[in-house]
Amino acid sequence: MDKAMHFAAGLGIALAVGWLVSPMAGLTAGMAAGVVKEIRDEWAYGGADLRDMLVTFAGAAMGWAAI
């Protein structure tokens, strides 16, 4: 379930920003969200998950491809 939420977040951010600004901005925003979330997890919980970040990237890439 956690990975699905990461994928959906990357997808949603990429689609929203992509439609409002540009597809590349959407991809960048979706990927940046994944990086920022894992940095936050590292600081707040003492552990980032690379797989979560990669799944967020995959969602962002899917959103970019859909635009």
C-alpha positions as CSV (number, residue, x, y, z in Angstrom):
1,M,0.0,0.0,0.0
2,D,2.8,2.4,0.8
3,K,4.4,1.9,-2.7
4,A,1.0,2.6,-4.3
5,M,0.7,5.8,-2.4
6,H,4.2,6.9,-3.5
7,F,3.4,6.0,-7.1
8,A,0.1,7.9,-7.0
9,A,1.7,11.0,-5.4
10,G,4.4,11.1,-8.1
11,L,1.8,10.6,-10.8
12,G,-0.6,13.2,-9.4
13,I,2.1,15.9,-9.0
14,A,3.5,15.3,-12.4
15,L,0.1,15.5,-14.1
16,A,-1.0,18.6,-12.2
17,V,2.2,20.5,-12.7
18,G,2.6,19.2,-16.2
19,W,-0.8,20.4,-17.3
20,L,-0.4,23.8,-15.6
21,V,3.2,24.6,-16.4
22,S,4.9,22.1,-18.8
23,P,5.4,18.3,-19.0
24,M,9.1,18.7,-18.0
25,A,8.2,20.8,-15.0
26,G,5.7,18.1,-14.0
27,L,8.3,15.4,-14.2
28,T,10.8,17.5,-12.2
29,A,8.2,18.4,-9.5
30,G,7.2,14.8,-9.1
31,M,10.7,13.6,-8.8
32,A,11.6,16.4,-6.4
33,A,8.7,15.5,-4.2
34,G,10.1,11.9,-3.9
35,V,13.6,13.2,-3.0
36,V,12.2,15.7,-0.4
37,K,9.9,13.0,1.2
38,E,12.8,10.6,1.7
39,I,15.1,13.4,3.1
40,R,12.3,14.2,5.5
41,D,12.0,10.5,6.4
42,E,15.7,10.3,7.0
43,W,15.7,13.3,9.4
44,A,12.4,12.5,11.1
45,Y,12.5,8.7,11.3
46,G,16.2,7.9,10.9
47,G,15.7,6.1,7.6
48,A,15.0,6.8,4.0
49,D,13.8,4.1,1.6
50,L,15.4,4.2,-1.8
51,R,12.6,2.0,-3.2
52,D,9.9,4.5,-2.1
53,M,11.8,7.3,-4.0
54,L,12.2,5.1,-7.1
55,V,8.4,4.3,-7.1
56,T,7.6,8.0,-6.8
57,F,10.0,8.6,-9.7
58,A,8.1,5.9,-11.7
59,G,4.8,7.6,-11.0
60,A,6.2,11.0,-12.1
61,A,7.5,9.4,-15.3
62,M,4.1,7.9,-16.0
63,G,2.5,11.3,-15.5
64,W,5.1,12.9,-17.8
65,A,4.4,10.2,-20.5
66,A,0.7,10.7,-20.2
67,I,0.8,14.4,-21.0
